[in-house]
Amino acid sequence: MSTEVLVLYFAKSAELTGLKSETIAVQSELTTFQLWQELEKRHPKLSAVREHVVLALRQEYVALGDQRVSLQEGDEVAVIPPLSGG
C-alpha cells in the first residue's frame, strides 16, 4: 500500500533537486535505505550526498540503513545533507 509523504529538501539536497519540497507516494512500510532509493530514483543527483545525508522522519533523525519505518499519510521526511564548515 502506498502513502503520500511530504519530503523537505535542505541546503545541498535542495540545490541538487531544484526543490524545497514535494509530495511523493511511497510504500508505507520500508527501510530507511529503500526510502532513500525512492528519492534517488526521482532525483539521481542526490547520489552525490548519499554517504553523508541524514533523514529526519517526523522530526526525528534516522540513519540510512535497514531500519524499518512505518510511514503514515502526510508524514514529513526531511533530507538533511552534511553541513559544511568547521
PDB file of N, CA, C and O in Angstrom:
ATOM      1  N   MET A   1       0.839  -1.186   0.000  1.00  0.00           N
ATOM      2  CA  MET A   1       0.000   0.000   0.000  1.00  0.00           C
ATOM      3  C   MET A   1       0.883   1.249   0.000  1.00  0.00           C
ATOM      4  O   MET A   1       1.871   1.315   0.731  1.00  0.00           O
ATOM      5  N   SER A   2       0.527   2.228  -0.814  1.00  0.00           N
ATOM      6  CA  SER A   2       1.377   3.419  -0.846  1.00  0.00           C
ATOM      7  C   SER A   2       0.759   4.542  -0.021  1.00  0.00           C
ATOM      8  O   SER A   2      -0.453   4.615   0.181  1.00  0.00           O
ATOM      9  N   THR A   3       1.643   5.406   0.439  1.00  0.00           N
ATOM     10  CA  THR A   3       1.300   6.503   1.321  1.00  0.00           C
ATOM     11  C   THR A   3       1.928   7.772   0.778  1.00  0.00           C
ATOM     12  O   THR A   3       3.056   7.741   0.287  1.00  0.00           O
ATOM     13  N   GLU A   4       1.223   8.879   0.855  1.00  0.00           N
ATOM     14  CA  GLU A   4       1.801  10.146   0.417  1.00  0.00           C
ATOM     15  C   GLU A   4       2.489  10.837   1.583  1.00  0.00           C
ATOM     16  O   GLU A   4       1.903  11.028   2.649  1.00  0.00           O
ATOM     17  N   VAL A   5       3.753  11.209   1.358  1.00  0.00           N
ATOM     18  CA  VAL A   5       4.521  11.912   2.382  1.00  0.00           C
ATOM     19  C   VAL A   5       5.084  13.201   1.786  1.00  0.00           C
ATOM     20  O   VAL A   5       5.276  13.309   0.575  1.00  0.00           O
ATOM     21  N   LEU A   6       5.338  14.153   2.642  1.00  0.00           N
ATOM     22  CA  LEU A   6       5.936  15.421   2.231  1.00  0.00           C
ATOM     23  C   LEU A   6       7.433  15.322   2.468  1.00  0.00           C
ATOM     24  O   LEU A   6       7.875  15.063   3.587  1.00  0.00           O
ATOM     25  N   VAL A   7       8.212  15.529   1.416  1.00  0.00           N
ATOM     26  CA  VAL A   7       9.667  15.486   1.532  1.00  0.00           C
ATOM     27  C   VAL A   7      10.185  16.917   1.483  1.00  0.00           C
ATOM     28  O   VAL A   7       9.878  17.673   0.561  1.00  0.00           O
ATOM     29  N   LEU A   8      10.980  17.276   2.494  1.00  0.00           N
ATOM     30  CA  LEU A   8      11.574  18.610   2.571  1.00  0.00           C
ATOM     31  C   LEU A   8      13.061  18.491   2.260  1.00  0.00           C
ATOM     32  O   LEU A   8      13.754  17.646   2.828  1.00  0.00           O
ATOM     33  N   TYR A   9      13.543  19.329   1.369  1.00  0.00           N
ATOM     34  CA  TYR A   9      14.958  19.304   0.992  1.00  0.00           C
ATOM     35  C   TYR A   9      15.651  20.537   1.556  1.00  0.00           C
ATOM     36  O   TYR A   9      15.159  21.657   1.428  1.00  0.00           O
ATOM     37  N   PHE A  10      16.803  20.312   2.184  1.00  0.00           N
ATOM     38  CA  PHE A  10      17.562  21.406   2.778  1.00  0.00           C
ATOM     39  C   PHE A  10      18.951  21.506   2.166  1.00  0.00           C
ATOM     40  O   PHE A  10      19.523  20.512   1.719  1.00  0.00           O
ATOM     41  N   ALA A  11      19.485  22.730   2.153  1.00  0.00           N
ATOM     42  CA  ALA A  11      20.864  23.011   1.754  1.00  0.00           C
ATOM     43  C   ALA A  11      21.231  22.336   0.437  1.00  0.00           C
ATOM     44  O   ALA A  11      20.575  22.570  -0.579  1.00  0.00           O
ATOM     45  N   LYS A  12      22.264  21.506   0.441  1.00  0.00           N
ATOM     46  CA  LYS A  12      22.774  20.891  -0.786  1.00  0.00           C
ATOM     47  C   LYS A  12      21.708  20.023  -1.461  1.00  0.00           C
ATOM     48  O   LYS A  12      21.662  19.963  -2.690  1.00  0.00           O
ATOM     49  N   SER A  13      20.857  19.355  -0.693  1.00  0.00           N
ATOM     50  CA  SER A  13      19.834  18.499  -1.316  1.00  0.00           C
ATOM     51  C   SER A  13      18.821  19.344  -2.088  1.00  0.00           C
ATOM     52  O   SER A  13      18.316  18.907  -3.122  1.00  0.00           O
ATOM     53  N   ALA A  14      18.519  20.546  -1.600  1.00  0.00           N
ATOM     54  CA  ALA A  14      17.604  21.443  -2.320  1.00  0.00           C
ATOM     55  C   ALA A  14      18.269  21.926  -3.606  1.00  0.00           C
ATOM     56  O   ALA A  14      17.624  22.058  -4.647  1.00  0.00           O
ATOM     57  N   GLU A  15      19.568  22.186  -3.510  1.00  0.00           N
ATOM     58  CA  GLU A  15      20.327  22.613  -4.685  1.00  0.00           C
ATOM     59  C   GLU A  15      20.336  21.501  -5.743  1.00  0.00           C
ATOM     60  O   GLU A  15      20.143  21.768  -6.929  1.00  0.00           O
ATOM     61  N   LEU A  16      20.559  20.264  -5.311  1.00  0.00           N
ATOM     62  CA  LEU A  16      20.645  19.132  -6.250  1.00  0.00           C
ATOM     63  C   LEU A  16      19.306  18.802  -6.902  1.00  0.00           C
ATOM     64  O   LEU A  16      19.264  18.425  -8.073  1.00  0.00           O
ATOM     65  N   THR A  17      18.212  18.941  -6.153  1.00  0.00           N
ATOM     66  CA  THR A  17      16.897  18.595  -6.698  1.00  0.00           C
ATOM     67  C   THR A  17      16.215  19.782  -7.369  1.00  0.00           C
ATOM     68  O   THR A  17      15.329  19.606  -8.206  1.00  0.00           O
ATOM     69  N   GLY A  18      16.633  20.989  -6.999  1.00  0.00           N
ATOM     70  CA  GLY A  18      15.962  22.178  -7.504  1.00  0.00           C
ATOM     71  C   GLY A  18      14.632  22.417  -6.808  1.00  0.00           C
ATOM     72  O   GLY A  18      13.821  23.219  -7.270  1.00  0.00           O
ATOM     73  N   LEU A  19      14.405  21.721  -5.695  1.00  0.00           N
ATOM     74  CA  LEU A  19      13.135  21.821  -4.965  1.00  0.00           C
ATOM     75  C   LEU A  19      13.371  22.082  -3.488  1.00  0.00           C
ATOM     76  O   LEU A  19      14.393  21.686  -2.929  1.00  0.00           O
ATOM     77  N   LYS A  20      12.418  22.749  -2.869  1.00  0.00           N
ATOM     78  CA  LYS A  20      12.430  22.888  -1.408  1.00  0.00           C
ATOM     79  C   LYS A  20      11.605  21.766  -0.779  1.00  0.00           C
ATOM     80  O   LYS A  20      11.888  21.314   0.331  1.00  0.00           O
ATOM     81  N   SER A  21      10.568  21.320  -1.521  1.00  0.00           N
ATOM     82  CA  SER A  21       9.717  20.248  -1.001  1.00  0.00           C
ATOM     83  C   SER A  21       8.920  19.639  -2.138  1.00  0.00           C
ATOM     84  O   SER A  21       8.775  20.235  -3.205  1.00  0.00           O
ATOM     85  N   GLU A  22       8.405  18.446  -1.895  1.00  0.00           N
ATOM     86  CA  GLU A  22       7.495  17.786  -2.840  1.00  0.00           C
ATOM     87  C   GLU A  22       6.744  16.709  -2.088  1.00  0.00           C
ATOM     88  O   GLU A  22       7.193  16.228  -1.048  1.00  0.00           O
ATOM     89  N   THR A  23       5.597  16.338  -2.623  1.00  0.00           N
ATOM     90  CA  THR A  23       4.815  15.239  -2.067  1.00  0.00           C
ATOM     91  C   THR A  23       5.019  14.037  -2.974  1.00  0.00           C
ATOM     92  O   THR A  23       4.851  14.125  -4.190  1.00  0.00           O
ATOM     93  N   ILE A  24       5.387  12.899  -2.359  1.00  0.00           N
ATOM     94  CA  ILE A  24       5.612  11.687  -3.139  1.00  0.00           C
ATOM     95  C   ILE A  24       4.831  10.529  -2.526  1.00  0.00           C
ATOM     96  O   ILE A  24       4.481  10.558  -1.346  1.00  0.00           O
ATOM     97  N   ALA A  25       4.563   9.515  -3.339  1.00  0.00           N
ATOM     98  CA  ALA A  25       3.898   8.302  -2.853  1.00  0.00           C
ATOM     99  C   ALA A  25       4.950   7.210  -2.731  1.00  0.00           C
ATOM    100  O   ALA A  25       5.674   6.925  -3.684  1.00  0.00           O
ATOM    101  N   VAL A  26       5.029   6.603  -1.555  1.00  0.00           N
ATOM    102  CA  VAL A  26       5.968   5.506  -1.300  1.00  0.00           C
ATOM    103  C   VAL A  26       5.248   4.397  -0.539  1.00  0.00           C
ATOM    104  O   VAL A  26       4.135   4.586  -0.047  1.00  0.00           O
ATOM    105  N   GLN A  27       5.894   3.250  -0.450  1.00  0.00           N
ATOM    106  CA  GLN A  27       5.337   2.158   0.351  1.00  0.00           C
ATOM    107  C   GLN A  27       5.227   2.622   1.803  1.00  0.00           C
ATOM    108  O   GLN A  27       6.090   3.357   2.283  1.00  0.00           O
ATOM    109  N   SER A  28       4.193   2.207   2.490  1.00  0.00           N
ATOM    110  CA  SER A  28       4.031   2.656   3.870  1.00  0.00           C
ATOM    111  C   SER A  28       4.987   1.939   4.822  1.00  0.00           C
ATOM    112  O   SER A  28       5.305   2.463   5.889  1.00  0.00           O
ATOM    113  N   GLU A  29       5.447   0.748   4.445  1.00  0.00           N
ATOM    114  CA  GLU A  29       6.419   0.007   5.259  1.00  0.00           C
ATOM    115  C   GLU A  29       7.658  -0.213   4.413  1.00  0.00           C
ATOM    116  O   GLU A  29       7.602  -0.892   3.388  1.00  0.00           O
ATOM    117  N   LEU A  30       8.780   0.359   4.837  1.00  0.00           N
ATOM    118  CA  LEU A  30      10.023   0.165   4.095  1.00  0.00           C
ATOM    119  C   LEU A  30      11.193   0.513   4.988  1.00  0.00           C
ATOM    120  O   LEU A  30      11.010   1.036   6.087  1.00  0.00           O
ATOM    121  N   THR A  31      12.409   0.220   4.512  1.00  0.00           N
ATOM    122  CA  THR A  31      13.586   0.592   5.294  1.00  0.00           C
ATOM    123  C   THR A  31      13.973   2.023   4.936  1.00  0.00           C
ATOM    124  O   THR A  31      13.534   2.567   3.923  1.00  0.00           O
ATOM    125  N   THR A  32      14.798   2.615   5.784  1.00  0.00           N
ATOM    126  CA  THR A  32      15.233   3.981   5.508  1.00  0.00           C
ATOM    127  C   THR A  32      16.049   4.025   4.213  1.00  0.00           C
ATOM    128  O   THR A  32      15.998   5.017   3.485  1.00  0.00           O
ATOM    129  N   PHE A  33      16.804   2.955   3.920  1.00  0.00           N
ATOM    130  CA  PHE A  33      17.578   2.936   2.678  1.00  0.00           C
ATOM    131  C   PHE A  33      16.656   2.827   1.458  1.00  0.00           C
ATOM    132  O   PHE A  33      16.917   3.450   0.429  1.00  0.00           O
ATOM    133  N   GLN A  34      15.585   2.041   1.566  1.00  0.00           N
ATOM    134  CA  GLN A  34      14.628   1.948   0.459  1.00  0.00           C
ATOM    135  C   GLN A  34      13.961   3.299   0.218  1.00  0.00           C
ATOM    136  O   GLN A  34      13.706   3.671  -0.927  1.00  0.00           O
ATOM    137  N   LEU A  35      13.681   4.024   1.279  1.00  0.00           N
ATOM    138  CA  LEU A  35      13.111   5.360   1.153  1.00  0.00           C
ATOM    139  C   LEU A  35      14.100   6.265   0.410  1.00  0.00           C
ATOM    140  O   LEU A  35      13.713   7.011  -0.490  1.00  0.00           O
ATOM    141  N   TRP A  36      15.373   6.193   0.795  1.00  0.00           N
ATOM    142  CA  TRP A  36      16.396   6.983   0.109  1.00  0.00           C
ATOM    143  C   TRP A  36      16.468   6.608  -1.373  1.00  0.00           C
ATOM    144  O   TRP A  36      16.585   7.481  -2.233  1.00  0.00           O
ATOM    145  N   GLN A  37      16.399   5.304  -1.667  1.00  0.00           N
ATOM    146  CA  GLN A  37      16.460   4.857  -3.061  1.00  0.00           C
ATOM    147  C   GLN A  37      15.313   5.457  -3.879  1.00  0.00           C
ATOM    148  O   GLN A  37      15.501   5.826  -5.038  1.00  0.00           O
ATOM    149  N   GLU A  38      14.132   5.553  -3.278  1.00  0.00           N
ATOM    150  CA  GLU A  38      12.996   6.177  -3.965  1.00  0.00           C
ATOM    151  C   GLU A  38      13.310   7.634  -4.307  1.00  0.00           C
ATOM    152  O   GLU A  38      12.999   8.107  -5.400  1.00  0.00           O
ATOM    153  N   LEU A  39      13.930   8.335  -3.361  1.00  0.00           N
ATOM    154  CA  LEU A  39      14.270   9.741  -3.595  1.00  0.00           C
ATOM    155  C   LEU A  39      15.337   9.857  -4.686  1.00  0.00           C
ATOM    156  O   LEU A  39      15.282  10.740  -5.541  1.00  0.00           O
ATOM    157  N   GLU A  40      16.304   8.947  -4.633  1.00  0.00           N
ATOM    158  CA  GLU A  40      17.373   8.973  -5.639  1.00  0.00           C
ATOM    159  C   GLU A  40      16.848   8.633  -7.038  1.00  0.00           C
ATOM    160  O   GLU A  40      17.344   9.156  -8.036  1.00  0.00           O
ATOM    161  N   LYS A  41      15.844   7.756  -7.105  1.00  0.00           N
ATOM    162  CA  LYS A  41      15.239   7.430  -8.406  1.00  0.00           C
ATOM    163  C   LYS A  41      14.632   8.677  -9.039  1.00  0.00           C
ATOM    164  O   LYS A  41      14.748   8.894 -10.246  1.00  0.00           O
ATOM    165  N   ARG A  42      13.983   9.494  -8.209  1.00  0.00           N
ATOM    166  CA  ARG A  42      13.361  10.724  -8.693  1.00  0.00           C
ATOM    167  C   ARG A  42      14.403  11.792  -9.016  1.00  0.00           C
ATOM    168  O   ARG A  42      14.245  12.577  -9.951  1.00  0.00           O
ATOM    169  N   HIS A  43      15.467  11.800  -8.224  1.00  0.00           N
ATOM    170  CA  HIS A  43      16.491  12.844  -8.334  1.00  0.00           C
ATOM    171  C   HIS A  43      17.879  12.192  -8.292  1.00  0.00           C
ATOM    172  O   HIS A  43      18.522  12.181  -7.242  1.00  0.00           O
ATOM    173  N   PRO A  44      18.340  11.657  -9.410  1.00  0.00           N
ATOM    174  CA  PRO A  44      19.623  10.946  -9.443  1.00  0.00           C
ATOM    175  C   PRO A  44      20.810  11.756  -8.902  1.00  0.00           C
ATOM    176  O   PRO A  44      21.778  11.177  -8.408  1.00  0.00           O
ATOM    177  N   LYS A  45      20.740  13.071  -8.991  1.00  0.00           N
ATOM    178  CA  LYS A  45      21.850  13.889  -8.483  1.00  0.00           C
ATOM    179  C   LYS A  45      22.031  13.761  -6.970  1.00  0.00           C
ATOM    180  O   LYS A  45      23.099  14.080  -6.448  1.00  0.00           O
ATOM    181  N   LEU A  46      21.001  13.299  -6.266  1.00  0.00           N
ATOM    182  CA  LEU A  46      21.116  13.129  -4.813  1.00  0.00           C
ATOM    183  C   LEU A  46      22.187  12.107  -4.431  1.00  0.00           C
ATOM    184  O   LEU A  46      22.657  12.094  -3.294  1.00  0.00           O
ATOM    185  N   SER A  47      22.570  11.254  -5.377  1.00  0.00           N
ATOM    186  CA  SER A  47      23.600  10.255  -5.066  1.00  0.00           C
ATOM    187  C   SER A  47      24.889  10.929  -4.594  1.00  0.00           C
ATOM    188  O   SER A  47      25.693  10.302  -3.904  1.00  0.00           O
ATOM    189  N   ALA A  48      25.095  12.187  -4.954  1.00  0.00           N
ATOM    190  CA  ALA A  48      26.290  12.925  -4.547  1.00  0.00           C
ATOM    191  C   ALA A  48      26.386  13.088  -3.025  1.00  0.00           C
ATOM    192  O   ALA A  48      27.487  13.240  -2.494  1.00  0.00           O
ATOM    193  N   VAL A  49      25.250  13.059  -2.318  1.00  0.00           N
ATOM    194  CA  VAL A  49      25.280  13.253  -0.860  1.00  0.00           C
ATOM    195  C   VAL A  49      24.904  11.990  -0.086  1.00  0.00           C
ATOM    196  O   VAL A  49      24.786  12.032   1.139  1.00  0.00           O
ATOM    197  N   ARG A  50      24.714  10.868  -0.786  1.00  0.00           N
ATOM    198  CA  ARG A  50      24.231   9.643  -0.144  1.00  0.00           C
ATOM    199  C   ARG A  50      25.056   9.227   1.079  1.00  0.00           C
ATOM    200  O   ARG A  50      24.496   8.835   2.102  1.00  0.00           O
ATOM    201  N   GLU A  51      26.375   9.310   0.973  1.00  0.00           N
ATOM    202  CA  GLU A  51      27.237   8.823   2.057  1.00  0.00           C
ATOM    203  C   GLU A  51      27.163   9.673   3.320  1.00  0.00           C
ATOM    204  O   GLU A  51      27.573   9.232   4.394  1.00  0.00           O
ATOM    205  N   HIS A  52      26.644  10.886   3.195  1.00  0.00           N
ATOM    206  CA  HIS A  52      26.698  11.814   4.328  1.00  0.00           C
ATOM    207  C   HIS A  52      25.342  12.340   4.772  1.00  0.00           C
ATOM    208  O   HIS A  52      25.247  13.093   5.741  1.00  0.00           O
ATOM    209  N   VAL A  53      24.300  11.943   4.065  1.00  0.00           N
ATOM    210  CA  VAL A  53      22.988  12.524   4.333  1.00  0.00           C
ATOM    211  C   VAL A  53      22.339  11.903   5.567  1.00  0.00           C
ATOM    212  O   VAL A  53      22.615  10.754   5.913  1.00  0.00           O
ATOM    213  N   VAL A  54      21.489  12.661   6.216  1.00  0.00           N
ATOM    214  CA  VAL A  54      20.676  12.177   7.328  1.00  0.00           C
ATOM    215  C   VAL A  54      19.225  12.470   6.972  1.00  0.00           C
ATOM    216  O   VAL A  54      18.912  13.532   6.433  1.00  0.00           O
ATOM    217  N   LEU A  55      18.347  11.529   7.273  1.00  0.00           N
ATOM    218  CA  LEU A  55      16.919  11.770   7.086  1.00  0.00           C
ATOM    219  C   LEU A  55      16.295  12.058   8.445  1.00  0.00           C
ATOM    220  O   LEU A  55      16.744  11.542   9.469  1.00  0.00           O
ATOM    221  N   ALA A  56      15.281  12.866   8.444  1.00  0.00           N
ATOM    222  CA  ALA A  56      14.505  13.082   9.662  1.00  0.00           C
ATOM    223  C   ALA A  56      13.056  12.715   9.329  1.00  0.00           C
ATOM    224  O   ALA A  56      12.465  13.250   8.392  1.00  0.00           O
ATOM    225  N   LEU A  57      12.515  11.814  10.096  1.00  0.00           N
ATOM    226  CA  LEU A  57      11.147  11.361   9.912  1.00  0.00           C
ATOM    227  C   LEU A  57      10.335  11.829  11.109  1.00  0.00           C
ATOM    228  O   LEU A  57      10.640  11.493  12.253  1.00  0.00           O
ATOM    229  N   ARG A  58       9.302  12.604  10.831  1.00  0.00           N
ATOM    230  CA  ARG A  58       8.501  13.210  11.911  1.00  0.00           C
ATOM    231  C   ARG A  58       9.414  13.921  12.924  1.00  0.00           C
ATOM    232  O   ARG A  58       9.224  13.821  14.136  1.00  0.00           O
ATOM    233  N   GLN A  59      10.406  14.637  12.387  1.00  0.00           N
ATOM    234  CA  GLN A  59      11.341  15.445  13.167  1.00  0.00           C
ATOM    235  C   GLN A  59      12.263  14.634  14.069  1.00  0.00           C
ATOM    236  O   GLN A  59      12.784  15.160  15.052  1.00  0.00           O
ATOM    237  N   GLU A  60      12.471  13.349  13.742  1.00  0.00           N
ATOM    238  CA  GLU A  60      13.447  12.523  14.466  1.00  0.00           C
ATOM    239  C   GLU A  60      14.446  11.986  13.468  1.00  0.00           C
ATOM    240  O   GLU A  60      14.068  11.447  12.429  1.00  0.00           O
ATOM    241  N   TYR A  61      15.728  12.133  13.783  1.00  0.00           N
ATOM    242  CA  TYR A  61      16.771  11.664  12.862  1.00  0.00           C
ATOM    243  C   TYR A  61      16.754  10.156  12.728  1.00  0.00           C
ATOM    244  O   TYR A  61      16.582   9.435  13.711  1.00  0.00           O
ATOM    245  N   VAL A  62      16.936   9.680  11.492  1.00  0.00           N
ATOM    246  CA  VAL A  62      17.078   8.246  11.227  1.00  0.00           C
ATOM    247  C   VAL A  62      18.248   8.071  10.256  1.00  0.00           C
ATOM    248  O   VAL A  62      18.401   8.837   9.304  1.00  0.00           O
ATOM    249  N   ALA A  63      19.061   7.058  10.512  1.00  0.00           N
ATOM    250  CA  ALA A  63      20.201   6.793   9.636  1.00  0.00           C
ATOM    251  C   ALA A  63      19.728   5.983   8.440  1.00  0.00           C
ATOM    252  O   ALA A  63      18.733   5.262   8.518  1.00  0.00           O
ATOM    253  N   LEU A  64      20.454   6.107   7.328  1.00  0.00           N
ATOM    254  CA  LEU A  64      20.157   5.271   6.164  1.00  0.00           C
ATOM    255  C   LEU A  64      20.630   3.866   6.480  1.00  0.00           C
ATOM    256  O   LEU A  64      21.753   3.670   6.946  1.00  0.00           O
ATOM    257  N   GLY A  65      19.776   2.893   6.228  1.00  0.00           N
ATOM    258  CA  GLY A  65      20.163   1.519   6.510  1.00  0.00           C
ATOM    259  C   GLY A  65      18.959   0.616   6.472  1.00  0.00           C
ATOM    260  O   GLY A  65      17.981   0.881   5.772  1.00  0.00           O
ATOM    261  N   ASP A  66      19.044  -0.466   7.242  1.00  0.00           N
ATOM    262  CA  ASP A  66      17.964  -1.452   7.191  1.00  0.00           C
ATOM    263  C   ASP A  66      16.927  -1.245   8.296  1.00  0.00           C
ATOM    264  O   ASP A  66      16.108  -2.128   8.552  1.00  0.00           O
ATOM    265  N   GLN A  67      16.959  -0.078   8.951  1.00  0.00           N
ATOM    266  CA  GLN A  67      15.940   0.245   9.954  1.00  0.00           C
ATOM    267  C   GLN A  67      14.593   0.387   9.252  1.00  0.00           C
ATOM    268  O   GLN A  67      14.458   1.174   8.315  1.00  0.00           O
ATOM    269  N   ARG A  68      13.602  -0.370   9.703  1.00  0.00           N
ATOM    270  CA  ARG A  68      12.261  -0.308   9.095  1.00  0.00           C
ATOM    271  C   ARG A  68      11.489   0.872   9.687  1.00  0.00           C
ATOM    272  O   ARG A  68      11.561   1.158  10.882  1.00  0.00           O
ATOM    273  N   VAL A  69      10.758   1.534   8.814  1.00  0.00           N
ATOM    274  CA  VAL A  69       9.912   2.638   9.262  1.00  0.00           C
ATOM    275  C   VAL A  69       8.499   2.432   8.719  1.00  0.00           C
ATOM    276  O   VAL A  69       8.296   1.842   7.658  1.00  0.00           O
ATOM    277  N   SER A  70       7.548   2.929   9.469  1.00  0.00           N
ATOM    278  CA  SER A  70       6.151   2.902   9.040  1.00  0.00           C
ATOM    279  C   SER A  70       5.735   4.331   8.762  1.00  0.00           C
ATOM    280  O   SER A  70       5.700   5.170   9.663  1.00  0.00           O
ATOM    281  N   LEU A  71       5.423   4.598   7.515  1.00  0.00           N
ATOM    282  CA  LEU A  71       5.017   5.946   7.135  1.00  0.00           C
ATOM    283  C   LEU A  71       3.510   6.050   7.129  1.00  0.00           C
ATOM    284  O   LEU A  71       2.805   5.118   6.743  1.00  0.00           O
ATOM    285  N   GLN A  72       3.030   7.195   7.562  1.00  0.00           N
ATOM    286  CA  GLN A  72       1.597   7.448   7.560  1.00  0.00           C
ATOM    287  C   GLN A  72       1.308   8.620   6.631  1.00  0.00           C
ATOM    288  O   GLN A  72       2.167   9.471   6.400  1.00  0.00           O
ATOM    289  N   GLU A  73       0.103   8.653   6.109  1.00  0.00           N
ATOM    290  CA  GLU A  73      -0.321   9.723   5.207  1.00  0.00           C
ATOM    291  C   GLU A  73       0.034  11.080   5.806  1.00  0.00           C
ATOM    292  O   GLU A  73      -0.314  11.369   6.951  1.00  0.00           O
ATOM    293  N   GLY A  74       0.730  11.913   5.024  1.00  0.00           N
ATOM    294  CA  GLY A  74       1.050  13.256   5.474  1.00  0.00           C
ATOM    295  C   GLY A  74       2.313  13.379   6.318  1.00  0.00           C
ATOM    296  O   GLY A  74       2.655  14.478   6.752  1.00  0.00           O
ATOM    297  N   ASP A  75       3.015  12.265   6.560  1.00  0.00           N
ATOM    298  CA  ASP A  75       4.262  12.350   7.321  1.00  0.00           C
ATOM    299  C   ASP A  75       5.250  13.262   6.611  1.00  0.00           C
ATOM    300  O   ASP A  75       5.201  13.447   5.395  1.00  0.00           O
ATOM    301  N   GLU A  76       6.140  13.821   7.403  1.00  0.00           N
ATOM    302  CA  GLU A  76       7.161  14.714   6.881  1.00  0.00           C
ATOM    303  C   GLU A  76       8.510  14.011   6.932  1.00  0.00           C
ATOM    304  O   GLU A  76       8.915  13.488   7.971  1.00  0.00           O
ATOM    305  N   VAL A  77       9.198  14.007   5.796  1.00  0.00           N
ATOM    306  CA  VAL A  77      10.540  13.423   5.713  1.00  0.00           C
ATOM    307  C   VAL A  77      11.473  14.552   5.285  1.00  0.00           C
ATOM    308  O   VAL A  77      11.273  15.160   4.234  1.00  0.00           O
ATOM    309  N   ALA A  78      12.492  14.833   6.098  1.00  0.00           N
ATOM    310  CA  ALA A  78      13.451  15.884   5.753  1.00  0.00           C
ATOM    311  C   ALA A  78      14.755  15.249   5.304  1.00  0.00           C
ATOM    312  O   ALA A  78      15.239  14.300   5.919  1.00  0.00           O
ATOM    313  N   VAL A  79      15.322  15.782   4.221  1.00  0.00           N
ATOM    314  CA  VAL A  79      16.610  15.335   3.714  1.00  0.00           C
ATOM    315  C   VAL A  79      17.628  16.390   4.136  1.00  0.00           C
ATOM    316  O   VAL A  79      17.607  17.527   3.665  1.00  0.00           O
ATOM    317  N   ILE A  80      18.526  15.978   5.045  1.00  0.00           N
ATOM    318  CA  ILE A  80      19.465  16.917   5.625  1.00  0.00           C
ATOM    319  C   ILE A  80      20.886  16.500   5.246  1.00  0.00           C
ATOM    320  O   ILE A  80      21.435  15.555   5.813  1.00  0.00           O
ATOM    321  N   PRO A  81      21.470  17.206   4.294  1.00  0.00           N
ATOM    322  CA  PRO A  81      22.820  16.879   3.875  1.00  0.00           C
ATOM    323  C   PRO A  81      23.828  17.377   4.909  1.00  0.00           C
ATOM    324  O   PRO A  81      23.465  18.119   5.822  1.00  0.00           O
ATOM    325  N   PRO A  82      25.087  16.974   4.769  1.00  0.00           N
ATOM    326  CA  PRO A  82      26.097  17.436   5.727  1.00  0.00           C
ATOM    327  C   PRO A  82      26.252  18.943   5.631  1.00  0.00           C
ATOM    328  O   PRO A  82      26.135  19.524   4.553  1.00  0.00           O
ATOM    329  N   LEU A  83      26.508  19.549   6.737  1.00  0.00           N
ATOM    330  CA  LEU A  83      26.723  20.998   6.752  1.00  0.00           C
ATOM    331  C   LEU A  83      28.207  21.257   6.565  1.00  0.00           C
ATOM    332  O   LEU A  83      29.044  20.600   7.186  1.00  0.00           O
ATOM    333  N   SER A  84      28.525  22.205   5.717  1.00  0.00           N
ATOM    334  CA  SER A  84      29.940  22.497   5.508  1.00  0.00           C
ATOM    335  C   SER A  84      30.417  23.457   6.593  1.00  0.00           C
ATOM    336  O   SER A  84      29.624  24.074   7.303  1.00  0.00           O
ATOM    337  N   GLY A  85      31.698  23.558   6.691  1.00  0.00           N
ATOM    338  CA  GLY A  85      32.253  24.468   7.694  1.00  0.00           C
ATOM    339  C   GLY A  85      32.980  23.683   8.765  1.00  0.00           C
ATOM    340  O   GLY A  85      32.973  22.452   8.752  1.00  0.00           O
ATOM    341  N   GLY A  86      33.599  24.380   9.682  1.00  0.00           N
ATOM    342  CA  GLY A  86      34.417  23.679  10.659  1.00  0.00           C
ATOM    343  C   GLY A  86      34.003  24.066  12.018  1.00  0.00           C
ATOM    344  O   GLY A  86      34.572  23.583  12.997  1.00  0.00           O
TER     345      GLY A  86
END
